[in-house]
Amino acid sequence: MSLTARIRDRRLDAAPRRSESFAFGASGFPIQLMGQTVSAFIVYFYVAHLGVAAEWVAAAMIAHGILNALLNPVVGAMSDRIRTPWGRRVPWIGLGIVPLVVAFTLIWMPPELPAGGLIVWFLIVVAVYDIAFVVVVLNISALFPEIFRTTEERARGNVPRQIFAIVGMVLGTAGAPLLYGSIGWPGMALALGFVCVVMFAWSFGGGMIERRGVIAVEGAEAPMRWTDQLRYTFANRAFVPYVLGSLFVQTAIAVILAAIPFYVRYSLHASEGEGSILLGAIFVTAIPAIFLWSWVVRRTTPRVAVLWSVGVFGVAVLGFLLATDVVGAALVGIAVGVGVGGLLQLLEVALSQIIDDDALRTGHRREGVYFGVNGFVVKGSIVLQAIVAAWVLNASGFDAALGDSQPDAVDGGIRIMLAVVPMAFTALAWVCFFLYPIRTRDVVASA
C-alpha cells in the first residue's frame, strides 16, 4: 500500500493511544522553535549582521504581521470547507511542512545582494514562511479538538504538546545564539531546519489522524457559506468573551517579555544576560505547572480552571514591583510560571469546548475558522504591547543615549510596565472569562 493510501485510510474511531498523543504533541517543538527563533533574531540578523536599514526591516516586519493576521481566518475557513479522501486537515499539513521548513532555512541564508535586494529577498521568503506557517499550525490546532473529544482527553492530550512547545521556545531563544556563534547563521539554519523536519515527520506520521465520523466525504454536510461562517462565529456568546480574554492574556505576557530586558538592566542594575534567569524561571516552572492545571481542569471545568490560572498569574506579576535583585525577581518568576503553565494548558481546552457547542448548534465542525479568527484577534497583542512599551518609556523619561544613568522615574515606569500593566490586562481577562457562559465540563458534540 502506498504512503498516500495509508494516510487516506487511517482514521481514529476511539480515544487516541498514548503514542499517538505524544506524536501529535511533538509538533509543538518545531512550531515554537521556528517561531521563537524568527521572532527573537530576524531583526538583529538583517540589521546588525547584514547591514539593512532598521526602518526598512521594521516596515517589512509590519507587512509580515499584517499578512500573518489576515491569513488566519481565511485559511481556517478554507480548511473547514475542504473535502478530500485524506480528510480536511491532513492534506494541508502534509503539503505545508516542506515549504515551511525550507522558507525558514532560507531566511538565514540570503545570497549576496545589495540592501534593496536583501529587502526583496526578505519580503518574498518571509511571505512564503508566513503562508506555510499559518497553513500548518492552524490545521494542527484544528485537529486538537477532533482527536481529543472530552475535557479529560484534552487535558491529558495537551500536556505533551505544551511541554514540547516550551522546550522549543527555550531552545529557539537560548540555543540559536550558541549555534550561530559557533557554526554561523547558515549552519544554524540547516541544523534547526533538520531538527524541525525530523520532529514534524514523527508528528505527522504518528499523530496527525482525523476522526472517521467527522471527515467522511460521502454524506458529509454541505460546507457553510463564508458569510454564515463569520456571522455564527462572532454571534457565539461563548467565543466573544473567550477571544477577548485571550487577547488580554496574550497582551499581558507580551508586555512582560518586552519589559524584562529593561527591568534587569535599569531596575535591578544587573547584566543583560541575567534576563535569561527570569525567563528560565517562568518557562521552566511552567512545565510542571502544566501537569497541575491538567489535574485541576479534570476535576472542575474549563471555566473554573481558567479563572484560577488567570488569577494566579495576575497576582503573581505584582511581585515584580518589590524585587530588588535577580534572585528575588526569579522567585517572582516562578510564581508567574505557575500561572503561565495554566494559560498554556487551558486556553485551547476552553476553545475546543466552544467548538463542540457550536457544532451542536449548527451541525458543522468549524475548528478551522474558530482557531483562525482567534489567531487574527490575538495578533492585536503585538500592537498593544508596542503601544504600552512606547508610552511607558516616554512618559518616564527614558533616553537610550543616557545609558545606565536614567532618571529615577524610569525605574518606577519599568516596574509599572512589568507588573501593574500586565495585572490590569489580566484583570480584564478575568472579567471576560467570568462572563464565559459554558459552565459544564463537557459539551455533547455533534460528531
Secondary structure as a PSIPRED ss2 file (coil, helix, strand):
# PSIPRED VFORMAT (PSIPRED V4.0)

   1 M C   1.000  0.000  0.000
   2 S C   1.000  0.000  0.000
   3 L H   0.000  1.000  0.000
   4 T H   0.000  1.000  0.000
   5 A H   0.000  1.000  0.000
   6 R H   0.000  1.000  0.000
   7 I H   0.000  1.000  0.000
   8 R H   0.000  1.000  0.000
   9 D H   0.000  1.000  0.000
  10 R C   1.000  0.000  0.000
  11 R C   1.000  0.000  0.000
  12 L E   0.000  0.000  1.000
  13 D C   1.000  0.000  0.000
  14 A C   1.000  0.000  0.000
  15 A C   1.000  0.000  0.000
  16 P C   1.000  0.000  0.000
  17 R C   1.000  0.000  0.000
  18 R H   0.000  1.000  0.000
  19 S H   0.000  1.000  0.000
  20 E H   0.000  1.000  0.000
  21 S H   0.000  1.000  0.000
  22 F H   0.000  1.000  0.000
  23 A H   0.000  1.000  0.000
  24 F H   0.000  1.000  0.000
  25 G H   0.000  1.000  0.000
  26 A C   1.000  0.000  0.000
  27 S C   1.000  0.000  0.000
  28 G H   0.000  1.000  0.000
  29 F H   0.000  1.000  0.000
  30 P H   0.000  1.000  0.000
  31 I H   0.000  1.000  0.000
  32 Q H   0.000  1.000  0.000
  33 L H   0.000  1.000  0.000
  34 M H   0.000  1.000  0.000
  35 G H   0.000  1.000  0.000
  36 Q H   0.000  1.000  0.000
  37 T H   0.000  1.000  0.000
  38 V H   0.000  1.000  0.000
  39 S H   0.000  1.000  0.000
  40 A H   0.000  1.000  0.000
  41 F H   0.000  1.000  0.000
  42 I H   0.000  1.000  0.000
  43 V H   0.000  1.000  0.000
  44 Y H   0.000  1.000  0.000
  45 F H   0.000  1.000  0.000
  46 Y H   0.000  1.000  0.000
  47 V H   0.000  1.000  0.000
  48 A H   0.000  1.000  0.000
  49 H H   0.000  1.000  0.000
  50 L C   1.000  0.000  0.000
  51 G C   1.000  0.000  0.000
  52 V C   1.000  0.000  0.000
  53 A C   1.000  0.000  0.000
  54 A H   0.000  1.000  0.000
  55 E H   0.000  1.000  0.000
  56 W H   0.000  1.000  0.000
  57 V H   0.000  1.000  0.000
  58 A H   0.000  1.000  0.000
  59 A H   0.000  1.000  0.000
  60 A H   0.000  1.000  0.000
  61 M H   0.000  1.000  0.000
  62 I H   0.000  1.000  0.000
  63 A H   0.000  1.000  0.000
  64 H H   0.000  1.000  0.000
  65 G H   0.000  1.000  0.000
  66 I H   0.000  1.000  0.000
  67 L H   0.000  1.000  0.000
  68 N H   0.000  1.000  0.000
  69 A H   0.000  1.000  0.000
  70 L H   0.000  1.000  0.000
  71 L H   0.000  1.000  0.000
  72 N H   0.000  1.000  0.000
  73 P H   0.000  1.000  0.000
  74 V H   0.000  1.000  0.000
  75 V H   0.000  1.000  0.000
  76 G H   0.000  1.000  0.000
  77 A H   0.000  1.000  0.000
  78 M H   0.000  1.000  0.000
  79 S H   0.000  1.000  0.000
  80 D H   0.000  1.000  0.000
  81 R H   0.000  1.000  0.000
  82 I C   1.000  0.000  0.000
  83 R C   1.000  0.000  0.000
  84 T C   1.000  0.000  0.000
  85 P C   1.000  0.000  0.000
  86 W C   1.000  0.000  0.000
  87 G C   1.000  0.000  0.000
  88 R C   1.000  0.000  0.000
  89 R C   1.000  0.000  0.000
  90 V H   0.000  1.000  0.000
  91 P H   0.000  1.000  0.000
  92 W H   0.000  1.000  0.000
  93 I H   0.000  1.000  0.000
  94 G H   0.000  1.000  0.000
  95 L H   0.000  1.000  0.000
  96 G H   0.000  1.000  0.000
  97 I H   0.000  1.000  0.000
  98 V H   0.000  1.000  0.000
  99 P H   0.000  1.000  0.000
 100 L H   0.000  1.000  0.000
 101 V H   0.000  1.000  0.000
 102 V H   0.000  1.000  0.000
 103 A H   0.000  1.000  0.000
 104 F H   0.000  1.000  0.000
 105 T H   0.000  1.000  0.000
 106 L H   0.000  1.000  0.000
 107 I H   0.000  1.000  0.000
 108 W C   1.000  0.000  0.000
 109 M C   1.000  0.000  0.000
 110 P C   1.000  0.000  0.000
 111 P C   1.000  0.000  0.000
 112 E C   1.000  0.000  0.000
 113 L C   1.000  0.000  0.000
 114 P C   1.000  0.000  0.000
 115 A H   0.000  1.000  0.000
 116 G H   0.000  1.000  0.000
 117 G H   0.000  1.000  0.000
 118 L H   0.000  1.000  0.000
 119 I H   0.000  1.000  0.000
 120 V H   0.000  1.000  0.000
 121 W H   0.000  1.000  0.000
 122 F H   0.000  1.000  0.000
 123 L H   0.000  1.000  0.000
 124 I H   0.000  1.000  0.000
 125 V H   0.000  1.000  0.000
 126 V H   0.000  1.000  0.000
 127 A H   0.000  1.000  0.000
 128 V H   0.000  1.000  0.000
 129 Y H   0.000  1.000  0.000
 130 D H   0.000  1.000  0.000
 131 I H   0.000  1.000  0.000
 132 A H   0.000  1.000  0.000
 133 F H   0.000  1.000  0.000
 134 V H   0.000  1.000  0.000
 135 V H   0.000  1.000  0.000
 136 V H   0.000  1.000  0.000
 137 V H   0.000  1.000  0.000
 138 L H   0.000  1.000  0.000
 139 N H   0.000  1.000  0.000
 140 I H   0.000  1.000  0.000
 141 S H   0.000  1.000  0.000
 142 A H   0.000  1.000  0.000
 143 L H   0.000  1.000  0.000
 144 F H   0.000  1.000  0.000
 145 P H   0.000  1.000  0.000
 146 E H   0.000  1.000  0.000
 147 I H   0.000  1.000  0.000
 148 F C   1.000  0.000  0.000
 149 R C   1.000  0.000  0.000
 150 T C   1.000  0.000  0.000
 151 T H   0.000  1.000  0.000
 152 E H   0.000  1.000  0.000
 153 E H   0.000  1.000  0.000
 154 R H   0.000  1.000  0.000
 155 A H   0.000  1.000  0.000
 156 R H   0.000  1.000  0.000
 157 G H   0.000  1.000  0.000
 158 N H   0.000  1.000  0.000
 159 V H   0.000  1.000  0.000
 160 P H   0.000  1.000  0.000
 161 R H   0.000  1.000  0.000
 162 Q H   0.000  1.000  0.000
 163 I H   0.000  1.000  0.000
 164 F H   0.000  1.000  0.000
 165 A H   0.000  1.000  0.000
 166 I H   0.000  1.000  0.000
 167 V H   0.000  1.000  0.000
 168 G H   0.000  1.000  0.000
 169 M H   0.000  1.000  0.000
 170 V H   0.000  1.000  0.000
 171 L H   0.000  1.000  0.000
 172 G H   0.000  1.000  0.000
 173 T H   0.000  1.000  0.000
 174 A H   0.000  1.000  0.000
 175 G H   0.000  1.000  0.000
 176 A H   0.000  1.000  0.000
 177 P H   0.000  1.000  0.000
 178 L H   0.000  1.000  0.000
 179 L H   0.000  1.000  0.000
 180 Y H   0.000  1.000  0.000
 181 G H   0.000  1.000  0.000
 182 S H   0.000  1.000  0.000
 183 I H   0.000  1.000  0.000
 184 G H   0.000  1.000  0.000
 185 W H   0.000  1.000  0.000
 186 P H   0.000  1.000  0.000
 187 G H   0.000  1.000  0.000
 188 M H   0.000  1.000  0.000
 189 A H   0.000  1.000  0.000
 190 L H   0.000  1.000  0.000
 191 A H   0.000  1.000  0.000
 192 L H   0.000  1.000  0.000
 193 G H   0.000  1.000  0.000
 194 F H   0.000  1.000  0.000
 195 V H   0.000  1.000  0.000
 196 C H   0.000  1.000  0.000
 197 V H   0.000  1.000  0.000
 198 V H   0.000  1.000  0.000
 199 M H   0.000  1.000  0.000
 200 F H   0.000  1.000  0.000
 201 A H   0.000  1.000  0.000
 202 W H   0.000  1.000  0.000
 203 S H   0.000  1.000  0.000
 204 F H   0.000  1.000  0.000
 205 G H   0.000  1.000  0.000
 206 G H   0.000  1.000  0.000
 207 G H   0.000  1.000  0.000
 208 M C   1.000  0.000  0.000
 209 I C   1.000  0.000  0.000
 210 E C   1.000  0.000  0.000
 211 R E   0.000  0.000  1.000
 212 R H   0.000  1.000  0.000
 213 G H   0.000  1.000  0.000
 214 V H   0.000  1.000  0.000
 215 I H   0.000  1.000  0.000
 216 A C   1.000  0.000  0.000
 217 V C   1.000  0.000  0.000
 218 E C   1.000  0.000  0.000
 219 G C   1.000  0.000  0.000
 220 A C   1.000  0.000  0.000
 221 E C   1.000  0.000  0.000
 222 A C   1.000  0.000  0.000
 223 P C   1.000  0.000  0.000
 224 M C   1.000  0.000  0.000
 225 R C   1.000  0.000  0.000
 226 W H   0.000  1.000  0.000
 227 T H   0.000  1.000  0.000
 228 D H   0.000  1.000  0.000
 229 Q H   0.000  1.000  0.000
 230 L H   0.000  1.000  0.000
 231 R H   0.000  1.000  0.000
 232 Y H   0.000  1.000  0.000
 233 T H   0.000  1.000  0.000
 234 F H   0.000  1.000  0.000
 235 A C   1.000  0.000  0.000
 236 N C   1.000  0.000  0.000
 237 R C   1.000  0.000  0.000
 238 A C   1.000  0.000  0.000
 239 F H   0.000  1.000  0.000
 240 V H   0.000  1.000  0.000
 241 P H   0.000  1.000  0.000
 242 Y H   0.000  1.000  0.000
 243 V H   0.000  1.000  0.000
 244 L H   0.000  1.000  0.000
 245 G H   0.000  1.000  0.000
 246 S H   0.000  1.000  0.000
 247 L H   0.000  1.000  0.000
 248 F H   0.000  1.000  0.000
 249 V H   0.000  1.000  0.000
 250 Q H   0.000  1.000  0.000
 251 T H   0.000  1.000  0.000
 252 A H   0.000  1.000  0.000
 253 I H   0.000  1.000  0.000
 254 A H   0.000  1.000  0.000
 255 V H   0.000  1.000  0.000
 256 I H   0.000  1.000  0.000
 257 L H   0.000  1.000  0.000
 258 A H   0.000  1.000  0.000
 259 A H   0.000  1.000  0.000
 260 I H   0.000  1.000  0.000
 261 P H   0.000  1.000  0.000
 262 F H   0.000  1.000  0.000
 263 Y H   0.000  1.000  0.000
 264 V H   0.000  1.000  0.000
 265 R H   0.000  1.000  0.000
 266 Y H   0.000  1.000  0.000
 267 S H   0.000  1.000  0.000
 268 L C   1.000  0.000  0.000
 269 H C   1.000  0.000  0.000
 270 A C   1.000  0.000  0.000
 271 S C   1.000  0.000  0.000
 272 E H   0.000  1.000  0.000
 273 G H   0.000  1.000  0.000
 274 E H   0.000  1.000  0.000
 275 G H   0.000  1.000  0.000
 276 S H   0.000  1.000  0.000
 277 I H   0.000  1.000  0.000
 278 L H   0.000  1.000  0.000
 279 L H   0.000  1.000  0.000
 280 G H   0.000  1.000  0.000
 281 A H   0.000  1.000  0.000
 282 I H   0.000  1.000  0.000
 283 F H   0.000  1.000  0.000
 284 V H   0.000  1.000  0.000
 285 T H   0.000  1.000  0.000
 286 A H   0.000  1.000  0.000
 287 I H   0.000  1.000  0.000
 288 P H   0.000  1.000  0.000
 289 A H   0.000  1.000  0.000
 290 I H   0.000  1.000  0.000
 291 F H   0.000  1.000  0.000
 292 L H   0.000  1.000  0.000
 293 W H   0.000  1.000  0.000
 294 S H   0.000  1.000  0.000
 295 W H   0.000  1.000  0.000
 296 V H   0.000  1.000  0.000
 297 V H   0.000  1.000  0.000
 298 R H   0.000  1.000  0.000
 299 R H   0.000  1.000  0.000
 300 T C   1.000  0.000  0.000
 301 T C   1.000  0.000  0.000
 302 P H   0.000  1.000  0.000
 303 R H   0.000  1.000  0.000
 304 V H   0.000  1.000  0.000
 305 A H   0.000  1.000  0.000
 306 V H   0.000  1.000  0.000
 307 L H   0.000  1.000  0.000
 308 W H   0.000  1.000  0.000
 309 S H   0.000  1.000  0.000
 310 V H   0.000  1.000  0.000
 311 G H   0.000  1.000  0.000
 312 V H   0.000  1.000  0.000
 313 F H   0.000  1.000  0.000
 314 G H   0.000  1.000  0.000
 315 V H   0.000  1.000  0.000
 316 A H   0.000  1.000  0.000
 317 V H   0.000  1.000  0.000
 318 L H   0.000  1.000  0.000
 319 G H   0.000  1.000  0.000
 320 F H   0.000  1.000  0.000
 321 L H   0.000  1.000  0.000
 322 L C   1.000  0.000  0.000
 323 A C   1.000  0.000  0.000
 324 T C   1.000  0.000  0.000
 325 D C   1.000  0.000  0.000
 326 V H   0.000  1.000  0.000
 327 V H   0.000  1.000  0.000
 328 G H   0.000  1.000  0.000
 329 A H   0.000  1.000  0.000
 330 A H   0.000  1.000  0.000
 331 L H   0.000  1.000  0.000
 332 V H   0.000  1.000  0.000
 333 G H   0.000  1.000  0.000
 334 I H   0.000  1.000  0.000
 335 A H   0.000  1.000  0.000
 336 V H   0.000  1.000  0.000
 337 G H   0.000  1.000  0.000
 338 V H   0.000  1.000  0.000
 339 G H   0.000  1.000  0.000
 340 V H   0.000  1.000  0.000
 341 G H   0.000  1.000  0.000
 342 G H   0.000  1.000  0.000
 343 L H   0.000  1.000  0.000
 344 L H   0.000  1.000  0.000
 345 Q H   0.000  1.000  0.000
 346 L H   0.000  1.000  0.000
 347 L H   0.000  1.000  0.000
 348 E H   0.000  1.000  0.000
 349 V H   0.000  1.000  0.000
 350 A H   0.000  1.000  0.000
 351 L H   0.000  1.000  0.000
 352 S H   0.000  1.000  0.000
 353 Q H   0.000  1.000  0.000
 354 I H   0.000  1.000  0.000
 355 I H   0.000  1.000  0.000
 356 D H   0.000  1.000  0.000
 357 D H   0.000  1.000  0.000
 358 D H   0.000  1.000  0.000
 359 A H   0.000  1.000  0.000
 360 L H   0.000  1.000  0.000
 361 R H   0.000  1.000  0.000
 362 T H   0.000  1.000  0.000
 363 G C   1.000  0.000  0.000
 364 H C   1.000  0.000  0.000
 365 R C   1.000  0.000  0.000
 366 R C   1.000  0.000  0.000
 367 E H   0.000  1.000  0.000
 368 G H   0.000  1.000  0.000
 369 V H   0.000  1.000  0.000
 370 Y H   0.000  1.000  0.000
 371 F H   0.000  1.000  0.000
 372 G H   0.000  1.000  0.000
 373 V H   0.000  1.000  0.000
 374 N H   0.000  1.000  0.000
 375 G H   0.000  1.000  0.000
 376 F H   0.000  1.000  0.000
 377 V H   0.000  1.000  0.000
 378 V H   0.000  1.000  0.000
 379 K C   1.000  0.000  0.000
 380 G H   0.000  1.000  0.000
 381 S H   0.000  1.000  0.000
 382 I H   0.000  1.000  0.000
 383 V H   0.000  1.000  0.000
 384 L H   0.000  1.000  0.000
 385 Q H   0.000  1.000  0.000
 386 A H   0.000  1.000  0.000
 387 I H   0.000  1.000  0.000
 388 V H   0.000  1.000  0.000
 389 A H   0.000  1.000  0.000
 390 A H   0.000  1.000  0.000
 391 W H   0.000  1.000  0.000
 392 V H   0.000  1.000  0.000
 393 L H   0.000  1.000  0.000
 394 N H   0.000  1.000  0.000
 395 A H   0.000  1.000  0.000
 396 S C   1.000  0.000  0.000
 397 G C   1.000  0.000  0.000
 398 F C   1.000  0.000  0.000
 399 D C   1.000  0.000  0.000
 400 A H   0.000  1.000  0.000
 401 A H   0.000  1.000  0.000
 402 L H   0.000  1.000  0.000
 403 G C   1.000  0.000  0.000
 404 D C   1.000  0.000  0.000
 405 S C   1.000  0.000  0.000
 406 Q C   1.000  0.000  0.000
 407 P C   1.000  0.000  0.000
 408 D H   0.000  1.000  0.000
 409 A H   0.000  1.000  0.000
 410 V H   0.000  1.000  0.000
 411 D H   0.000  1.000  0.000
 412 G H   0.000  1.000  0.000
 413 G H   0.000  1.000  0.000
 414 I H   0.000  1.000  0.000
 415 R H   0.000  1.000  0.000
 416 I H   0.000  1.000  0.000
 417 M H   0.000  1.000  0.000
 418 L H   0.000  1.000  0.000
 419 A H   0.000  1.000  0.000
 420 V H   0.000  1.000  0.000
 421 V H   0.000  1.000  0.000
 422 P H   0.000  1.000  0.000
 423 M H   0.000  1.000  0.000
 424 A H   0.000  1.000  0.000
 425 F H   0.000  1.000  0.000
 426 T H   0.000  1.000  0.000
 427 A H   0.000  1.000  0.000
 428 L H   0.000  1.000  0.000
 429 A H   0.000  1.000  0.000
 430 W H   0.000  1.000  0.000
 431 V H   0.000  1.000  0.000
 432 C H   0.000  1.000  0.000
 433 F H   0.000  1.000  0.000
 434 F H   0.000  1.000  0.000
 435 L C   1.000  0.000  0.000
 436 Y C   1.000  0.000  0.000
 437 P C   1.000  0.000  0.000
 438 I C   1.000  0.000  0.000
 439 R C   1.000  0.000  0.000
 440 T C   1.000  0.000  0.000
 441 R C   1.000  0.000  0.000
 442 D C   1.000  0.000  0.000
 443 V C   1.000  0.000  0.000
 444 V C   1.000  0.000  0.000
 445 A C   1.000  0.000  0.000
 446 S C   1.000  0.000  0.000
 447 A C   1.000  0.000  0.000
